[in-house]
Amino acid sequence: MNKIIKLTALSAVILLASPSAMANFEYSGYLRAGVSTTSSGGEQFCFGDGGAGYYAGRLGNECDSYAELGLSKNFENEKGQVFAANTMLSVKTDQGAQANDYQSLSEPILSVPQNGAAEIALRQLNVTATGFIAPLPEATLWAGKRYYKRKQVEAMDLYYLNNSGYGAGIENINVSIGDLSLAYVNVQREQISGKNNVFGERSVQNNIFDLRLDGVSAFAEQKLDIALVYSQTDPTALQEENNEADDAGFLFTTELYGSLFDFDNRLVLQFANDALADAGFGNQSGLQPETAAWWEGSLESSWRIIDFGTYAVTEQINLDYVGYYAQGKTITSDVPETKPSQWSVILTPSYKWDDNNQTKLELASTSYTPSFQKSSLDLQKIMLAHDLSLDIGLTEKLTIRAYTGAFFGKQAEQVRTGDRAGEDNNIRFGVQALAAW
């Protein structure tokens, strides 16, 4: 038996080391992790996270560790048709869990034994096929679980359009005015009301249909992307008998982008209603329809406008900027605020000393008026950072970042972390590793 194991292992090593096995094999990933302290002692507190978004900007404001590891293998035949198998796993910690050398999935976060210190998630598992439709040689068919045409404000880690999950579709159909894509994704959502389904769970499937038209020529070399997403519940017969909630909803997005007068700018306009109203108001960590109005503050509709980009002041000086405004309308008037809103302004001037060194100053202000109170919750930030980086192409970058700064405002005053009274004026110091490849 030992000989068989040794021979099998040797064969695997030889196979993986051979050029034919490694040809068309792609390895991709992302990571962030860091250490911090503050003027009042202890680890920094962060306002937001990767799931909720960082409305005051993510620079100097990330307290979790997060990594993605993607593996892909392409197979091309003699006709030039290509199949690809794509996989991705991620690992993350919660805020305050970056404390120990050995960090297991079952290790509790200090005095909260029910919470593990880290978790692994399946992010992508799909197959794509390109060139298999004779009239549409550029089109790609796909099925499985994947990140689907996500759109992000990177400075906020905010996905304003993220219809990722299990599904199937066809993308990059070349039509006369742009590239057309169609996708079907389904999402399981837990129900608050109604009887259990056949599996003993209060959940219902939502069918989400996604139509995109990308790269439409506009004016002055500007391009326009258009997306229409429709969500409809798909209840079982038993759920229908019990009148389970079955809200439908639309999410409409237009995005104008391109370079003009040294600005590399993107302007986004969105409107959403009913089941997708909440998704159109907040960060989309995978499109999550609200099939039931779970409280009076649930949204009936929402709209938002986002403008972000980069202005090249000189060869060494850049200005990154974000302007964000979102407003919703609640389903009832039985809440303190029937039109909750959120706005943010983020300005990040930077100076490039050489190919590897860059200093950034980030000034941010945000305000949130939730449904459950009339007064707004404001937050301001000043953060200074220096990056030692290596840029490799458009998507690959490795960075060691040192930063210091502080938060101010009502949100910072109200934060309670341990025995601290708040985070207002609490100066933080940190060093962070970031990489994408």
N, C-alpha and C positions, 0 to 999 in steps of 0.2 A: 504493500500500500504506500509506504514512504517513497519507493522508487517512482510510483505512478504520480504522486504529488510533486516530486522534484522534476520529473519530465514535463508535467503540465505547466509548472511555473517557468521552467526554462523555455518552453515553447511560447508562452505568453510574452516573455521578455524579448525573444527573438522577433516575434510578430510585431510588437509595439516599436521595436527599434528599426524595423525595416522601412525603407522609404515609401513603399506602396501602402503600408498601413497608415503612415502619418500624412500622406498626401491629402490635401483638401480638408485637413482636420484643423478646427479653430478653437482656441481657448480664450475666453473673455472673462472679465470680472470687474468688480468694484469693491472698494473697502473704505471705511473711515473708522478711526478710533483715536482717543486722545486722553489726556490727563489735565486736571484743572484744580485750582484752589481759588479762594477769594479773600478779600481784605478782612472779612469777619470770620474767616476760618471755614473749613469744609469745602466740599465740592460745589461747583457752580450749579445753579438751577437754570433749566432751559424753558423758554416760552414757545411751546409747540413741539411737534415731532414729525417724523417722516410720513405718518398717516394723516395728521391734522394740518400739516403745513406750518411754515414759520412766517407769520404775517409781518414780523419785524425783521425779517431776514435771517438766514441760517448762519451767517458768518459769526463765529464766536458764540453760537447758540445751539450747539449740538451736543447732547449729553449721552447719547447711546453709542454703541458699537454696531456697525452693520456691514455686511459683506455679501456679495453675490458671486457665484462661480458658475459660468456657462461653458458647456461643451457642445460643439456642433461638428457634424461630419457631412461633407458633400459627396454626392455620387453623380458623375456625369457620364452619359453614354455617347456612342459614336455620332448620334444626331445632334448633340449639343444640349439635350434635355437634362435637367438637373433635379435630383431629389436631395433634400437635406433633412437630417434628423437633428433636432435642437433640444437641449435640456438645460435647466438652470435650477440650482438650489440657493437659498439664502440663509444667513444666520444673523440674529439680532439680539441685543440686550435691551432691557428697559432703562429708563433714566435712573441713575444711582446704582447701577449694577456693575459698573466698571471698577471693581474693587479688588479682585483676587487674581492670583497667578493661574491656578487651575479652575476653570469655569465650566461646570457641567450643566446639562439641561435641567437636572433635578435639584441643583443647588439653590436653596432659598435666598431671597433678597433680604438679608439681615433678619428682622423680626416678622417677616411676612412669609411664613413657611409654605403657603399655598402657591406662591409665585416662584417659578424657576428663574434662574439668572440669565438664561439664554434659551432661544428656540430656533429650530430649523424649519424652513418652509419650502414647499415645492412651488416654484414660481413659473417655470415653463417646461413643457413636455409636448412637442409637436413635430409634425412632418410637413414640409413644404415641397411643392412640385412646380417647376417653371419650364415652359416651352411645350406643354402637352396638349394645348388647344391650338389646332392648326391656324385658324383665322386670327388668333391672339397670341403670337409667340412670346410676347413680353409679359403676359399675365402669369400670376402665381396663384396656385391653389394651396390651401392650407387647412389643417384640421388638428385638433388637440387643445392644449392649454398654452397661451402665449400672451406676451405684452402686445397689445394691438394698437398701433399707430398712436401712441401716447403723446400728448402735448403738455409741456411743462414750462413753468417759470422757474428756472434753475436756482435763482437767488432766494426763492422762498420754498423750494422743494415742493411746489404746489402744481398738481396735475389738474388742469382745468378741463381736460378731456382724456379719459382713461377707461376705455371699454375693454379691459383685459379680463381673461378668464378662459373657461372652456367653450369652444365653439368651432366654427368652420367658415370658410369664405373664399373669395377670389379678389385679388388686389392687383393694382397697376395695369388696368385695362386702358390702353391708349385710345382715347376718343379725340375728336377734333379739337376740343378746347382744353383738355387736361387729362388727368389720370383718374379713372373711376374704380372704386372699390366697394364691395358689398360683403357684409359679415353677419353671422348669426351667433350670438353668445347667450348662454343661459346662466342664471344666477339663482341660488337658493336663498330665500329670506325667511327668517323666523317670524311667525305671526304672534301678535300680542293677544288677539281675541280669536274666538272660534274654537271648535273642537279639534282634537288631535287627528292627524291624517293616518293613513294605513300603516305608517311606520311608527306610530305613537309619538310623533313630533308635530309641533305647530309650525310647519314650514310650508312654503309654496314656491313652485318654480316660476321664474320670470323669463320670458323669451324677449331678448333684446335684439333689434334689427338695426344695423348700422350702415348708413349710406354716405360715402365720401366722394367728393370731387376735388382733387388737389392740383395745384400748379396752373390755375387759370390765369392767363395774362390779363393784367389790369391796365395800369398807366405807368409811364416812366420806369419801365422794367420792374414794376411791382407785381407780385403774384398774389393770388387769392385761393385759400382753401375753404371749402364749405363742407359741413358735416350735419347730417340729420339722424338723430338716434331716437328710436321708438321702443318703449318698454310695455309689455303686456303680460299679465299673469297667465299661467297655464295650470289651473287648479285640477286636481283629480275629481272624479265623480263624487267621492265622499265629501270633499271640500266644497263642491258646488251645492250639495244637498244641505250642508251646514252654513251656507251663505258666507263663506270665507271672503275676506276683503280682497278685491281684485282691481285695484287702481291701475290705470294705464297712464302713460305720460310721454311727452316729447322733450328733447333737448336739441336746440338749434344753435350752431356755432359758425361764425365766419371769422377768418383770420387773414389780414392783409399784411404782407411782409416783403422786405427787400431793402436795398441800400439807396439812400437819397441824401445828398448834401453831407456826406461823411457820417450819417446816421445809419446804423444797421438796426432796423426797427421792426417790431411786430405789434399790431393792433388787433385785439380780440374783442368781439361782441358776442354775447350769449343770452339766450332766453330759454327758460325751462318751465314746465307746468306739471301739476299733479304728482304722479309717482316719481318724477325726476326733478322736482323743484328743489329738494334738499341737495341732491347731487350737483345741481347747477349753482348752488350757493357756496358750498364748501369744497374742500380738497377731495378729489376722487381717487381713492385708493382701490381702484377697480370700481366700475359703475355700480352703485347700490341703490336700486329703486326702493322707495318707501311705499309698500303696497297697502299699508294701513296707516291712518292718521293716529299715531300713538299718543299724542297729547294735543291740547288746544294750540300750542305753539308750532305745530307742524306746518310746513309751507304749502300753500296752494300754487304759488308761482314764484319765480325769481328771475333776475337779470343781472348781468355784470359786464363791466368794461375793463380791459386790461391793456396797458401799453408798456412795453419793456424793450430794452435793447442796449446798444453801445454807441457812444459818440467818440470818435477819434479826435481828441483835441490837438495832440501833436503825435510824433512818432513814439514818444515815451509815455505820454499821458493819455489815459482813457477814462471815460465816465460811463459806468454802467448805471442804469436807472430802471425803476419799476413804479408804475402808477396803477393802483388797483381800487376798484369800487364794486361792491356787490350789495344788492337789496332784495329782500324777499317780502312776500305778503302771506300772512298766516291764514289758516282755513277759517278761524273764528276771530271775533273781537274780544274774547274772554281772556285776554292776556294784557300785561302792561304795555307792550310794544307790538303793534300789529304789522309794522314794517321794519323788521330787524335789518341791520346794515353792518357792513365792514368796509373800511378803507385803509389803504396803506400807501406810503411813499417811501421809497428806498433809493438813496443816492450813494454810489460807491466809486469815488475817484481813485485812480491807481497810478503809480509811477513805476515804470519798468527800468531798473538800473542796468540790467544786461539780460542775456538770454535766459538766465536761470533765477534772477532775483527780482521780486516785485513787492512793493509796499502798497497796502490798501487802507483807506479810511471809509468806514461805512456809517452813514447817518440815516436813521430810520424812525418813522413815526407811524403808528397804527391806532385805530380806534374801532371798538366793537360795541354795537348796541344790540344786545340779545332780546329775544321775545319775552324773557322772564323778568325784565326790569326796564324802567324808563331811561335811567342814566347810562351814559356810555362808559366803557372801560378803555382807557387810553394807555399807550405804552410807547416809550421812546428809547432809542439805543444810540450809543456812540461806541464804535469798535475800531481799533487800530490793529492791523495784522501785517506780518511779513511772510511771504511765501518763498521757499527755496524749491524750485520746480524743474522738471524735465518734461517738455512737450514733445511728443512723438506723433506727428500727424494731427488729424482733426479730432480724434476721439481718445487718444491715449495720453495720459498725463499722470505723473507721480509728484506728490507735494509733501513737504514738511512745513507746517504752518505754526508760527508763534503769534499769540494775540493777547490783547488786554483791552478792557472797556467796561461799560456799566449800562444798566437799564434804569429807566425812570418812569414815573407815572403810576396810575391807580392799579394797573395789573401787577406792577412790581411791588407796590405797597402791600397788596393783599396776599401775596404769596407767603405761604408758611412752609418752611422746610426744617423739620426737626424743632429745635428750640429757638430758631431765628424768627424775628418779627416780620421780615420781608426782604425783598431784594433791591429796594430802591436805594440807589447810590452805592450798592455793594460792588466794589471793583473786582473783576475776575481776571485771572491770568491762566493761560492754557497753552498747550502744545498739542497739535493734532496731525495725524497722518491721513492722507487722502490719496487714492489711486484709482485710475480707470484704465483698462487695457482691453 
